[in-house]
Amino acid sequence: MAHDTDTDLADLAHLILNVGRLVRARTPDGPGVVPMTDTERHVMRVVDLFPGAAPSQIARRTRLQRTNVSTALRGLEDKGMISRRTTAGRGVAVHPTERAAANLRTLRAAWARELAGAVGADLDDVRRCTALLSRIEQHFTTEAVASGSDHIDG
């Protein structure tokens, strides 16, 4: 039975959301892993992808309210995950710290172990899937900045 494009795309979105939740549920806690709220994780992802971004750019890319981004940035700074540097004028650039990089390495190793059992040795499919999901992520984070769209809570 043939699917229409909308059904296929909706199925993909549904799977992305559910798999993300399932991977998150299997993410380790404990030593070497900095506990973060969902909003802090979302903001940290954008800081990792766009080091040196201003808080307003982070808000646009995450589609979160600026006040929520500010709260997340304060929390991340308190946890040693980001540093803020003054730029020309009154600007601020947000950068990940070495602690953030170490935390991400720990998480990525744990995620790799978890996914290895699910996908086996078919790395060609993994690479194609990663490329597709990266393209989707890039589209949404770039679109938000280009359109200057209003922020929504996520």
C-alpha positions as CSV (number, residue, x, y, z in Angstrom):
1,M,0.0,0.0,0.0
2,A,1.4,3.4,-1.0
3,H,1.7,6.2,1.5
4,D,1.2,9.8,0.6
5,T,4.0,12.3,1.3
6,D,2.2,13.9,4.3
7,T,1.8,10.5,6.0
8,D,5.4,9.6,5.4
9,L,6.6,12.9,6.8
10,A,4.3,12.8,9.8
11,D,5.5,9.3,10.5
12,L,9.1,10.5,10.4
13,A,8.3,13.4,12.8
14,H,6.4,11.1,15.2
15,L,9.4,8.6,15.2
16,I,11.9,11.4,15.8
17,L,10.0,12.6,18.8
18,N,9.5,9.2,20.3
19,V,13.1,7.9,19.6
20,G,14.5,11.1,21.1
21,R,12.4,10.5,24.3
22,L,13.5,6.9,24.5
23,V,17.2,7.8,24.0
24,R,16.8,10.5,26.7
25,A,15.3,8.0,29.1
26,R,18.3,5.7,28.7
27,T,20.8,8.5,29.2
28,P,23.0,7.8,32.2
29,D,23.0,9.9,35.4
30,G,25.7,10.1,37.9
31,P,29.4,11.0,38.0
32,G,30.7,12.7,34.8
33,V,27.2,13.7,33.6
34,V,26.0,17.2,34.4
35,P,22.2,17.2,35.2
36,M,20.3,19.6,33.0
37,T,16.7,20.5,32.5
38,D,15.1,19.9,29.1
39,T,15.4,23.6,28.3
40,E,19.0,23.7,29.4
41,R,19.7,20.7,27.1
42,H,17.9,22.4,24.2
43,V,19.9,25.7,24.7
44,M,23.2,23.8,25.2
45,R,22.7,22.0,21.8
46,V,22.4,25.4,20.1
47,V,25.4,26.7,22.0
48,D,27.4,23.7,20.9
49,L,26.2,24.1,17.2
50,F,26.7,27.9,17.2
51,P,29.5,28.8,19.6
52,G,29.7,32.6,20.1
53,A,26.0,33.1,19.4
54,A,24.3,35.9,21.3
55,P,21.4,35.1,23.7
56,S,18.9,36.6,21.3
57,Q,20.2,34.4,18.5
58,I,20.0,31.3,20.8
59,A,16.4,32.3,21.5
60,R,15.5,32.5,17.8
61,R,17.3,29.2,17.0
62,T,15.6,27.3,19.9
63,R,12.3,29.1,19.4
64,L,12.1,29.7,23.1
65,Q,11.1,32.8,24.9
66,R,14.1,35.0,25.7
67,T,13.3,34.9,29.4
68,N,13.4,31.1,29.3
69,V,16.7,31.2,27.4
70,S,18.1,33.7,30.0
71,T,17.1,31.4,32.8
72,A,18.7,28.4,31.1
73,L,21.9,30.3,30.4
74,R,22.1,31.3,34.1
75,G,21.7,27.6,35.0
76,L,24.2,26.5,32.5
77,E,26.7,29.1,33.6
78,D,26.2,28.1,37.3
79,K,26.9,24.5,36.3
80,G,30.1,25.6,34.5
81,M,28.8,24.6,31.0
82,I,29.0,27.9,29.3
83,S,30.9,31.1,29.5
84,R,29.7,34.5,28.4
85,R,32.1,37.0,26.8
86,T,31.5,40.6,26.1
87,T,31.6,41.6,22.4
88,A,31.8,45.0,20.8
89,G,29.3,47.3,22.2
90,R,26.9,45.7,24.7
91,G,26.9,42.3,23.0
92,V,27.4,39.0,24.7
93,A,28.8,35.8,23.0
94,V,28.0,32.5,24.6
95,H,30.5,29.7,24.4
96,P,30.6,26.1,25.6
97,T,33.3,25.3,28.2
98,E,35.6,22.4,28.5
99,R,33.3,21.0,31.2
100,A,30.5,21.1,28.5
101,A,32.7,19.3,26.0
102,A,33.6,16.6,28.5
103,N,29.9,16.2,29.4
104,L,29.0,15.8,25.8
105,R,31.8,13.2,25.2
106,T,30.4,11.2,28.1
107,L,26.9,11.4,26.8
108,R,27.9,10.6,23.2
109,A,29.8,7.5,24.4
110,A,26.7,6.3,26.3
111,W,24.4,7.0,23.4
112,A,26.7,5.1,21.0
113,R,26.6,2.1,23.3
114,E,22.8,2.2,23.5
115,L,22.3,2.6,19.8
116,A,24.9,-0.1,18.9
117,G,22.5,-2.7,20.2
118,A,19.6,-1.4,18.2
119,V,21.3,-0.8,14.8
120,G,24.0,-3.3,14.7
121,A,26.8,-2.9,12.2
122,D,24.8,-1.2,9.4
123,L,26.8,2.1,9.6
124,D,25.8,3.1,6.0
125,D,22.1,3.4,7.2
126,V,23.3,5.2,10.3
127,R,25.3,7.7,8.3
128,R,22.4,8.3,5.9
129,C,20.0,8.8,8.8
130,T,22.4,11.1,10.5
131,A,22.8,13.2,7.4
132,L,19.0,13.5,7.0
133,L,18.4,14.4,10.6
134,S,21.3,17.0,10.5
135,R,19.7,18.6,7.4
136,I,16.4,18.8,9.2
137,E,18.0,20.3,12.3
138,Q,19.9,22.8,10.2
139,H,16.8,23.8,8.3
140,F,14.8,24.5,11.5
141,T,17.6,26.4,13.3
142,T,18.5,28.4,10.3
143,E,14.9,29.1,9.3
144,A,14.2,30.5,12.8
145,V,17.0,33.0,12.5
146,A,16.3,34.0,8.9
147,S,12.6,34.6,9.5
148,G,13.1,36.4,12.8
149,S,10.0,34.4,13.8
150,D,8.2,34.9,17.1
151,H,9.4,32.6,19.9
152,I,7.3,29.8,21.2
153,D,7.8,27.8,24.3
154,G,8.9,24.3,23.5
